[in-house]
Amino acid sequence: EYPEFTLKDLDGDDRQFSEWVGRHRLLNFWATWCAPCRREIPVLKAFQEDQGDDGVLVMGIAVDFMEDVQVYAEAAEFNYPILVGEQDAMAVAESSGVEFIGLPFTMIVDRDGELLNAHMGEIHADELEHIAEVLGRLDAGSIDKDAARVELKTL
């Protein structure tokens, strides 16, 4: 299971990861100073719009300073939750046990809170569609979690 964590949202309020249990989640680790991170935000916003209120939930986790993220968010108009923390956000990433080499990277966590896989580097629309399709088949029972993990490794 993905380790529980608490980070602040854009209003400075503490939010717990478990608040979103029951939904598939993409944890997208990013920063305002990271060019590929900024490039993928419109793609993630479009994906979130397609997913609606009961599909996969994108969660942006900014490894950055609160003030910088708040300023950036005004222009970015995120349609998914943004959590912020400098060292704390890095600790969330490291607690997954996934080896990562830099930002951005995205972790795929299922409804039960289990980490299924991770995608390193900039994510693209076709990859997001593949993730949604695999998670849809997992929900339908046509594949199990082990098979989902294998299919998500091809990202």
C-alpha positions in Angstrom: 0.0 0.0 0.0 1.2 3.5 -0.8 2.4 5.2 2.5 0.0 7.7 4.0 1.2 11.3 3.8 0.0 14.8 4.6 0.9 17.8 2.5 -0.5 21.3 2.3 -2.8 22.3 -0.5 -2.7 25.7 -2.3 -4.7 27.3 0.5 -2.1 26.1 3.0 -4.5 23.5 4.5 -3.2 20.0 5.5 -4.5 17.3 3.2 -4.1 13.6 3.7 -3.6 11.2 0.8 -6.3 8.9 2.3 -8.9 11.5 1.5 -8.9 10.3 -2.0 -9.0 6.5 -1.3 -11.5 4.8 -3.5 -10.3 6.4 -6.7 -7.4 5.5 -9.0 -4.8 8.3 -8.6 -1.9 9.5 -10.7 0.6 11.2 -8.4 2.4 13.7 -10.7 5.6 15.0 -9.1 6.5 18.4 -10.6 8.0 21.8 -10.0 7.5 25.3 -11.4 11.2 25.5 -12.6 11.0 22.2 -14.5 10.2 22.7 -18.3 9.0 19.2 -19.1 6.8 19.4 -16.0 5.2 22.6 -17.3 4.7 21.1 -20.7 2.8 18.1 -19.4 0.3 20.1 -17.3 -2.1 21.0 -20.2 -2.0 17.3 -21.1 -2.9 16.3 -17.5 -5.6 18.9 -17.4 -7.2 17.6 -20.6 -7.0 14.0 -19.2 -8.6 15.0 -15.9 -11.4 16.7 -17.8 -12.0 13.5 -19.8 -12.0 11.4 -16.6 -14.6 13.5 -14.8 -15.6 13.0 -11.2 -15.4 9.2 -11.1 -12.5 8.4 -13.3 -8.8 8.5 -12.6 -7.8 11.4 -10.4 -4.7 13.4 -11.2 -2.9 14.8 -8.1 -0.1 17.3 -8.6 2.6 17.1 -6.0 4.9 20.1 -6.3 8.4 19.7 -5.0 8.7 23.4 -4.7 8.1 26.5 -2.6 4.5 27.3 -1.7 4.6 30.9 -2.9 6.0 29.9 -6.3 3.4 27.2 -6.8 0.6 29.6 -5.8 1.7 32.2 -8.3 2.1 29.5 -11.1 -1.3 28.0 -10.2 -3.1 31.3 -10.8 -2.2 31.1 -14.5 -2.2 27.3 -14.9 -5.8 27.0 -13.6 -5.4 23.4 -12.4 -8.6 21.3 -12.5 -7.0 18.7 -10.1 -5.7 18.9 -6.6 -2.2 20.4 -6.0 -0.3 19.5 -2.9 3.0 21.3 -2.1 6.0 20.6 -0.1 9.7 20.9 -0.7 11.6 18.2 1.3 8.3 16.7 2.4 7.2 16.1 -1.2 10.5 14.5 -2.0 10.0 12.2 1.1 6.6 11.2 -0.3 8.3 10.2 -3.6 11.1 8.4 -1.9 8.8 6.5 0.5 7.3 4.7 -2.6 10.5 2.8 -3.1 10.6 3.7 -6.7 14.0 4.7 -8.1 13.6 8.1 -9.8 16.2 10.3 -11.4 14.4 13.7 -11.6 11.2 15.5 -12.3 8.7 15.0 -13.6 7.6 11.5 -12.7 4.1 10.0 -12.2 3.0 7.2 -9.9 -0.1 5.1 -10.6 -1.9 4.2 -7.4 -5.1 2.1 -7.6 -8.4 2.6 -5.7 -7.1 0.5 -2.8 -4.0 2.6 -2.4 -1.6 0.2 -4.0 1.2 1.5 -6.2 0.9 -0.3 -9.5 3.7 1.4 -11.4 5.5 4.6 -12.2 6.3 6.6 -15.3 9.6 8.5 -15.4 9.9 11.7 -17.3 7.3 13.7 -19.3 4.0 11.9 -19.8 2.0 12.2 -23.0 -1.7 11.8 -23.9 -1.3 8.3 -25.4 0.4 7.1 -22.2 -2.4 8.5 -20.1 -5.0 6.8 -22.3 -3.1 3.5 -21.8 -3.1 4.0 -18.1 -6.9 4.7 -18.0 -7.6 1.7 -20.3 -5.6 -0.7 -18.0 -7.3 0.7 -14.9 -10.7 0.3 -16.6 -10.0 -3.4 -17.3 -8.8 -3.8 -13.7 -12.1 -2.4 -12.5 -14.0 -4.6 -14.9 -12.2 -7.7 -13.5 -10.8 -8.7 -16.9 -7.3 -8.4 -15.5 -5.9 -8.6 -11.9 -3.4 -6.3 -10.2 -0.4 -8.3 -11.2 -1.4 -8.2 -14.9 -2.1 -4.4 -14.6 1.4 -3.9 -13.1 2.9 -5.8 -16.1 0.9 -3.8 -18.6 1.8 -0.5 -16.9 5.5 -1.4 -17.1 5.4 -0.8 -20.8 5.0 3.0 -20.3 
